[in-house]
Amino acid sequence: MASDDLTTAPGLSKSQRAYHWVKERIASQEFTPGYRLVLGAIAGELDMSVVPVREAIRQLEAEGLVTFERNVGARVSMVDDTQYRFSMQALSILEGTATALAARRLTADDLRHARQTNERMIQSLSDFDPHSFTRLNQEFHATLYGKCANPRMLELVESEWARLGHLRDSTFSFVPGRAQESVREHEQIVALIERGAPLGEIEQAARRHRSATLDAYMIHEHPDEALGLPNF
């Protein structure tokens, strides 16, 4: 369910609606790094008081997506390579685990959809658009981890995906060569799930896949630092 749909979903408090509304705009880059978040304007947009919006902003601040400065107010956090690295390392562990936990619950239709998405990614390589590729990449992975039975794990994975969308709109903009390797690894992960491989093997494959993207980025952007990176 998209965040805009969540703003009207039954059972959500006003602060939760505001949280999802702002978070979606940060992830989509509508609210770019440094963008000033005017609480009154957001409240007016969502037809609510400032109080639940303030609560939502505090939650986003706790997640690192928003910073608050005295006499300035709330702003979307600036891009930080260190935070990007931390999110990618966290996501390699969280998504690897969520994928393994979901593996036995995936149907033939789920795996077919994952392969079709990966095929669209392969087709896009000839006229490469890193942003479109990234959207398809997220759809592929969401298909594999989406049936994880642990709701807290899912919440953490999706939170890190949203955080990555803020920190880097597309890693593949920096390392387009990684895209071709990525789609090959996708097929390997699907094949492992399809043949009922041990869950530990599936988890390690999904984790290595995410770590390889971080390694490629670090080698390209920070070759000296990349030499000392731990292998997650």
C-alpha positions as CSV (number, residue, x, y, z in Angstrom):
1,M,0.0,0.0,0.0
2,A,1.4,3.4,-1.0
3,S,1.9,6.0,1.7
4,D,-0.7,8.3,0.1
5,D,-3.2,5.5,0.4
6,L,-2.2,5.1,4.1
7,T,-3.2,8.7,4.8
8,T,-6.8,7.7,4.3
9,A,-6.6,4.1,5.6
10,P,-9.1,3.3,8.5
11,G,-7.6,2.9,11.9
12,L,-4.7,5.3,11.5
13,S,-4.3,8.1,14.0
14,K,-3.8,11.6,12.6
15,S,-0.2,11.6,13.6
16,Q,0.3,8.3,11.6
17,R,-1.4,9.8,8.6
18,A,0.9,12.8,8.8
19,Y,3.9,10.6,9.3
20,H,3.2,8.5,6.1
21,W,2.3,11.6,4.1
22,V,5.6,13.4,4.8
23,K,7.7,10.3,4.6
24,E,6.4,9.4,1.2
25,R,7.3,12.9,-0.1
26,I,10.8,12.6,1.3
27,A,11.3,9.2,-0.3
28,S,10.0,10.4,-3.6
29,Q,12.3,13.5,-3.5
30,E,9.4,15.9,-3.6
31,F,10.8,17.1,-0.3
32,T,14.5,17.3,-1.1
33,P,17.4,17.5,1.4
34,G,17.3,20.9,3.2
35,Y,13.6,21.4,2.4
36,R,11.8,23.3,5.2
37,L,8.8,21.5,6.7
38,V,6.3,24.1,7.7
39,L,4.0,22.4,10.2
40,G,1.1,24.7,9.6
41,A,1.1,24.2,5.9
42,I,1.3,20.4,6.3
43,A,-1.6,20.5,8.8
44,G,-3.6,22.6,6.3
45,E,-2.9,20.2,3.5
46,L,-4.0,17.2,5.6
47,D,-7.0,19.1,7.3
48,M,-5.8,18.5,10.8
49,S,-4.3,20.6,13.6
50,V,-0.5,21.1,14.1
51,V,-0.3,18.8,17.1
52,P,-0.4,15.4,15.2
53,V,1.9,16.9,12.5
54,R,4.4,17.8,15.2
55,E,4.3,14.3,16.6
56,A,4.9,12.9,13.1
57,I,7.9,15.2,12.6
58,R,9.3,14.0,15.9
59,Q,9.1,10.4,14.7
60,L,10.8,11.3,11.4
61,E,13.5,13.1,13.4
62,A,14.1,10.0,15.5
63,E,14.5,8.0,12.2
64,G,17.1,10.6,10.9
65,L,14.9,11.8,8.0
66,V,14.3,15.2,9.6
67,T,16.5,17.5,11.6
68,F,15.2,20.3,13.9
69,E,17.1,23.4,14.6
70,R,16.2,26.1,17.1
71,N,14.9,29.3,15.5
72,V,14.9,27.5,12.1
73,G,12.4,24.7,12.5
74,A,12.2,21.3,10.8
75,R,14.1,20.5,7.6
76,V,14.6,17.3,5.6
77,S,18.0,16.0,6.6
78,M,20.9,16.6,4.3
79,V,22.5,13.7,2.5
80,D,25.3,11.9,4.4
81,D,27.4,9.2,2.9
82,T,28.0,7.7,6.3
83,Q,24.3,7.4,7.0
84,Y,23.9,5.9,3.5
85,R,26.5,3.3,4.3
86,F,24.9,2.5,7.6
87,S,21.5,2.0,6.0
88,M,22.8,-0.2,3.3
89,Q,24.6,-2.4,5.9
90,A,21.4,-2.6,8.0
91,L,19.3,-3.4,5.0
92,S,21.6,-6.2,3.9
93,I,20.9,-7.9,7.3
94,L,17.3,-7.0,7.7
95,E,16.2,-7.7,4.1
96,G,18.3,-10.9,3.9
97,T,16.4,-12.2,7.0
98,A,13.0,-11.0,5.8
99,T,13.6,-12.7,2.5
100,A,14.5,-16.0,4.1
101,L,11.5,-15.8,6.5
102,A,9.2,-15.2,3.5
103,A,10.7,-17.8,1.3
104,R,8.5,-20.8,2.2
105,R,5.3,-18.6,1.9
106,L,5.9,-17.5,-1.6
107,T,3.7,-19.0,-4.3
108,A,4.5,-19.9,-7.9
109,D,2.7,-16.6,-8.9
110,D,4.9,-14.6,-6.5
111,L,8.1,-16.1,-8.1
112,R,6.7,-15.6,-11.6
113,H,6.0,-11.9,-10.8
114,A,9.6,-11.6,-9.4
115,R,11.0,-13.0,-12.6
116,Q,8.8,-10.8,-14.8
117,T,10.0,-7.8,-12.8
118,N,13.6,-8.8,-13.2
119,E,13.0,-9.4,-16.9
120,R,11.8,-5.8,-17.2
121,M,15.0,-4.7,-15.4
122,I,17.0,-6.7,-17.9
123,Q,15.2,-5.1,-20.9
124,S,15.8,-1.6,-19.4
125,L,19.6,-2.1,-19.5
126,S,19.7,-1.2,-23.2
127,D,18.2,2.3,-22.5
128,F,19.3,2.6,-18.9
129,D,17.4,5.0,-16.6
130,P,18.8,4.5,-13.0
131,H,15.6,5.9,-11.4
132,S,13.2,3.6,-13.2
133,F,15.6,0.7,-12.6
134,T,15.7,1.5,-8.9
135,R,11.8,1.4,-8.7
136,L,11.8,-2.0,-10.4
137,N,14.5,-3.2,-8.1
138,Q,12.4,-2.2,-5.1
139,E,9.4,-4.0,-6.6
140,F,11.4,-7.1,-7.1
141,H,12.7,-7.3,-3.6
142,A,9.3,-6.4,-2.1
143,T,7.9,-9.4,-3.9
144,L,10.4,-11.6,-2.2
145,Y,10.3,-10.2,1.4
146,G,6.7,-9.0,1.4
147,K,5.3,-12.3,2.9
148,C,7.6,-12.2,5.9
149,A,5.5,-13.3,8.8
150,N,7.3,-10.9,11.2
151,P,5.5,-7.5,11.0
152,R,8.3,-5.8,12.9
153,M,10.9,-7.1,10.5
154,L,8.8,-5.8,7.6
155,E,8.5,-2.4,9.2
156,L,12.2,-2.1,9.7
157,V,13.0,-3.2,6.1
158,E,10.5,-0.7,4.6
159,S,11.8,2.1,6.9
160,E,15.3,1.5,5.6
161,W,14.1,1.5,2.0
162,A,12.4,4.8,2.6
163,R,15.6,6.2,4.2
164,L,17.7,5.1,1.3
165,G,15.3,6.8,-1.1
166,H,16.1,10.0,0.8
167,L,19.8,9.5,1.0
168,R,20.4,8.4,-2.6
169,D,17.5,8.5,-5.1
170,S,19.4,5.8,-7.1
171,T,22.7,4.1,-6.2
172,F,22.7,3.0,-9.9
173,S,23.2,6.6,-10.9
174,F,26.7,6.3,-9.5
175,V,27.5,2.8,-10.5
176,P,25.4,1.9,-13.6
177,G,27.7,-1.1,-14.2
178,R,26.4,-2.8,-11.1
179,A,22.9,-3.1,-12.7
180,Q,23.9,-6.0,-14.9
181,E,25.4,-7.9,-12.1
182,S,22.4,-7.2,-9.9
183,V,19.8,-8.8,-12.3
184,R,22.0,-11.9,-12.5
185,E,22.0,-12.1,-8.7
186,H,18.2,-11.7,-8.6
187,E,17.8,-14.8,-10.7
188,Q,20.1,-16.7,-8.4
189,I,18.0,-15.7,-5.4
190,V,14.7,-16.7,-7.0
191,A,16.2,-20.0,-8.1
192,L,17.3,-20.8,-4.5
193,I,13.8,-20.0,-3.2
194,E,12.2,-22.1,-6.0
195,R,14.2,-25.2,-5.3
196,G,13.6,-25.0,-1.5
197,A,17.2,-24.2,-0.5
198,P,18.1,-24.0,3.2
199,L,16.8,-20.7,4.6
200,G,20.4,-19.8,5.8
201,E,21.6,-20.1,2.2
202,I,18.8,-17.8,0.9
203,E,19.5,-15.3,3.6
204,Q,23.2,-15.2,2.8
205,A,22.5,-14.8,-0.9
206,A,20.1,-11.9,-0.3
207,R,22.6,-10.3,2.1
208,R,25.6,-10.6,-0.3
209,H,23.5,-9.1,-3.0
210,R,22.8,-6.0,-1.0
211,S,26.4,-5.8,0.3
212,A,27.7,-6.0,-3.3
213,T,25.8,-2.9,-4.3
214,L,27.3,-1.0,-1.3
215,D,30.8,-2.3,-2.2
216,A,30.4,-1.1,-5.8
217,Y,29.3,2.3,-4.6
218,M,32.1,2.7,-2.1
219,I,34.8,1.6,-4.6
220,H,33.5,4.1,-7.1
221,E,33.0,7.0,-4.7
222,H,35.5,6.4,-1.8
223,P,38.1,3.8,-3.0
224,D,40.4,4.5,-0.1
225,E,37.6,3.8,2.5
226,A,36.3,0.8,0.6
227,L,39.4,-1.1,1.4
228,G,38.6,-1.2,5.1
229,L,34.9,-2.1,4.8
230,P,33.7,-5.2,6.7
231,N,32.1,-7.9,4.6
232,F,28.5,-8.2,5.8
